[in-house]
Amino acid sequence: MALDDTHDAARQSFVASANGHADFPIQNLPFGVFSPPGGAPRAGVAIGDMILDLEAAAEAHLFCGDADVAARTAKGGALNAMLALGTGPRRALRTQLATLLEAGSRFEAQVTPLLHEATACTMHLPARIGDYTDFFAGIQHAMNAGAMFRPDNPLLPNYKYVPIGYHGRASSIVPSGHPVRRPNGQRKPANETVPSVGPSRNLDYELELGIWIGPGNKLGEAIPIREAADHIAGFCLLNDWSARDIQGWEYQPLGPFLAKSFCSTISPWIITPEAMAPFRVAQAKRPEGDPAPLPYLWDQADQAEGAMALELEVLLMTPGLAAKGLPPHRLGLSDARALYWTPAQLVAHHASGGCNLNPGDLCGTGTISTTEVSGYGSLLEITRGGREPLTLASGETRRFLEDGDEVTLLARARRDGFVSIGFGACTGTIHPAP
Amino acid sequence: MALDDTHDAARQSFVASANGHADFPIQNLPFGVFSPPGGAPRAGVAIGDMILDLEAAAEAHLFCGDADVAARTAKGGALNAMLALGTGPRRALRTQLATLLEAGSRFEAQVTPLLHEATACTMHLPARIGDYTDFFAGIQHAMNAGAMFRPDNPLLPNYKYVPIGYHGRASSIVPSGHPVRRPNGQRKPANETVPSVGPSRNLDYELELGIWIGPGNKLGEAIPIREAADHIAGFCLLNDWSARDIQGWEYQPLGPFLAKSFCSTISPWIITPEAMAPFRVAQAKRPEGDPAPLPYLWDQADQAEGAMALELEVLLMTPGLAAKGLPPHRLGLSDARALYWTPAQLVAHHASGGCNLNPGDLCGTGTISTTEVSGYGSLLEITRGGREPLTLASGETRRFLEDGDEVTLLARARRDGFVSIGFGACTGTIHPAP
């Protein structure tokens, strides 16, 4: 992917908090939807601790050409129309935003009144999510989870050929910070003869990346792998909260359903492919003996730079840790390079039979676990299905999540010679079942 | 459910084709979205061979009170806002429509110019489908399909406790008449060692009912079973086209994905609960030894009248039959009474963990097969996985569907003393893979 001067490490912003910001330096410039205090939802751009009102900037004629086209679609509290435009206008808008916001910008006086303190604003979902699909591309997670059910044969025969995925529930996706209510449901532990109904006893998180769909395809038409990256409008963090006891009882033969659909949390900023360009890396070489991807999933450029060097962290804050003034417990430090399929492969597979993807659709990668226990992306894996509880610095133990627990996902992209960027937090706190 | 004079068998319409119409007598009055020749999509009501322009009728002040409220929401080419209103306004609108359209109506002169010939119009999806869920409530189908994989244990232990379902793809749902393109995909027959990619060789239909969601629930709140029927806005036919070879290779462990998401066809009219009221029947008594529904799925009124007496027919027209002037082959004559769960049970279960259902969401029942081969709802069952091909009157044989085949689903509700109603056709023709 082409790098340009928006990636220049020397560029600073006149928004002082952006310079050295963990997530949103001027090299990031993600898009989202926010409400300023007392205001209606509108499109914005994160810059340091501030949010630029993109709609107001467009109305102030701060953009021109393709960038203006892109900025003017960002209306009505959802970015679907902007996502539909694809790479060109989005890149143009990024370039002009970098110029507007850079240190010494001749637009500083015009732009400054359009900036809002992020902590005073409310973030919303950045787009209306038409359909949500969750993949299973974290091979270590697939093996860890599979080993609990099939110790001798953790990976099913299709795994290395098919980017396994399933349809998820779009309506219950919420932005970071939204409460997560523990679901009630049917569960039947192995030592009981009939199921009972009640609050999930095995509530878990899953560390995933989300992939926002851009232009998409028409029903009946595939997306060739070499074009698939052009249909990705950006990335976010995704916590695919999972009720393991409900899942274990309900999931055969048609897959997870209510164990997942009670809530999924995403980080609210769309991190663009342009912002991620410096951090794209070659897809990890498949282990000896693994089949090559089938031709519809194989593209030289995608193999060369379709993966992402992206560190992923999971933090747990509990009532006990908070009461003692202790920092959050790091549950995992994982890496997006552990994915067996690239985002472009997931998109190409999804459309390969003619299923139409629309702007604002969301795909999850599946839980991303590395080969180390310290890189596991769920409590199911860390505590081996709850059999080996964690002990925290507060003295509390955890098999699964308790009411009051707060889980935060973070992402950090790094590369020598470039300013590192983050995704912003993806946080949810467990509230008791109704 | 209360019956009123809209169900009066003696009532006739001044629209002559409605009287004795197989689907749309004045006792039905379903809602849909149509385009008249050269016009934009708008809300309509089927009456015989005609469609009443509901938006124009509202603009002509033909309704009052709650009915007017309901009619005025039916704008913008989608009925979501009308579905959100729930039972009261919908029932009021039905009552006034019956008066407007009855024989001897004093509104005949005003209404007549608002009627369009249905054959000249194009039908659309009646609502924007936010989320689509497919259940598996046809127990005979579950046993027939399960027996192919697990001859000794066709039903899994959860089946009689959990209304099994999974999330489906909303974007690829199309109205009756839309072409159905055979999907390409990965498939690996048992006698091959590695998968290949190409057009599905085992393309099938599935006979299902669709359930339209009305008001729905907020995230985190359940819908009690005694209120669940109030969240059902109507019914349609649903053909859940299925590529069995793709499904067999991809579906473990997370369920069907691309084998289903290439296309699903629905009949375009929303048949209201009011129209179906005379045809509601008691849920079939569970066989001796089956567990009672868990309390959150059990309601006396639902058990007494939550099921539907609805005959379901599947017709196959092939190029060979058409060339010889032969009638379509009846693939099956099934009955909605074969469902193990009522529509209200499916809705209550879906929301039981707090998953939010929204107006215009769609739920499929799952394939509805009776205990007789003549009542099976898919070719998978009829031809025993393709091993026992059908021979048609044209001399053609069918394991699964061939390009050019047209499958039509029909529904007919009957009860002595009442005018029978139908759902309109749910038709799709198989086009070659790209």
Interface residues (C-beta under 8 A of the other chain):
Chain A: G130 D131 T133 F136 G146 L156 N158 Y161 V162 I164 G165 Y166 H167 G168 R169 A170 S171 S172 V174 P179 R181 P183 N184 G185 Q186 K188 V194 P195 V197 L219 G220 E221 A222 A243 I246 W249 E250 Y251 Q252 P253 L254 G255 P256 F257 L258 A259 S261 F262 C263 P291 L294 P295 Y296 H349 H350 S352 G353 G354 C355 N356 L357 N358 D361 P434
Chain B: G130 D131 T133 F136 G146 L156 N158 Y161 V162 I164 G165 Y166 H167 G168 R169 A170 S171 S172 V174 P179 R181 P183 N184 G185 Q186 K188 V194 P195 V197 L219 G220 E221 A222 A243 I246 W249 E250 Y251 Q252 P253 L254 G255 P256 F257 L258 A259 S261 F262 C263 P291 L294 P295 Y296 H349 H350 S352 G353 G354 C355 N356 L357 N358 D361 P434
